[in-house]
Amino acid sequence: MWPNGTVVFKPGGAGFVTRDGSLGMKFGWRRGVSGQLKIDGRRLDAVAPPLRSEVPSGYGDRGFQATYVIFPTEGCWEVTGTVGDAHVTFITKIVKIADGPAWRRDVP
């Protein structure tokens, strides 16, 4: 995780900005049980659409899984990864500085 649980999207930094202004970051997950990873999330400090995610195939049923997590707004977010009956939840603060990272990416 990032220092103090804050993910900062800044010029020259990691991550990307989508056409609709959402902020995306690559997140790695470790699956201790077999199955497909599902990622859900909600903003805790204001009303916002739910976060989106991309979980690509090709990583097998267990072990490491690369993903993209896409936050529609800045703010305090609860993120939950689920595989079968197992889950992990963390809370992170999303901050955008100026125009954010230079990388622009269109996502569904």
Summary of the structure (lengths in Angstrom):
residues: 108
radius of gyration: 13.8
end to end distance: 25.5
largest distance: 40.8
contacts: 292
relative contact order: 0.35
helix: 3%
strand: 50%
